[in-house]
């Protein structure tokens, strides 16, 4: 999984979105959306091991969150396709004035596009990403920490801490399972060793006394 969250927003209000991951990044997404300036811009924000890429034009923001291993060419190519798909579905006036809930069905289109890019990116998209490499190089990259107030940093830190706590709990649970398996494996080996020792002792004595162990006869 490389594209994790994608959304279309009007200002800080999300019109349509889709997420492919289990972790909740809504706090980080809303924080970034609230900091995007009103002028047209393209930018990448870094947070933990993730990159938030966005294109903001005419008051609409197209955002995608991706694993940093994906780089920036493909996410921005995806954003271009997302923007074209949205513009072909809604005219400019409607996109600027309609009730946000009316755009919810577009979430299905976002899901389809994310699935396509995550499983088998179309060849034309790969070629387009290559052609737009020079443009992507000019897009600024900022760390999310640079735009957060102290309170927002704490909120995101709590989200990160909760996630790490869950990972630690899962690790401890897995460690206990491994220790139990190791204990019973050792017990089995010990039992086999004792049985083998007794069998060897019996065969040794039987070699002198017979199978009935009648040594005094």
Secondary structure, DSSP 8 states (H G I E B T S, - for coil): --EEEEEEEETTEEEEEEE-SSS--HHHHHHHHHHS-SS-EEEEEEETTEEEEEEEETTEEEEEEEEGGG-SHHHHHHHHHHHHHHHHHS-HHHHHHS-GGGGTTHHHHHHHHHHHHHH---HHHHHHHHHTHHHHHTSEEEEGGGG--HHHHHHHHHHHHHHHHHHHHHHHHHHHHHHHHHHHHHHHHHHHHHHHHHHHHHHHHHHHHTTTT-TT-
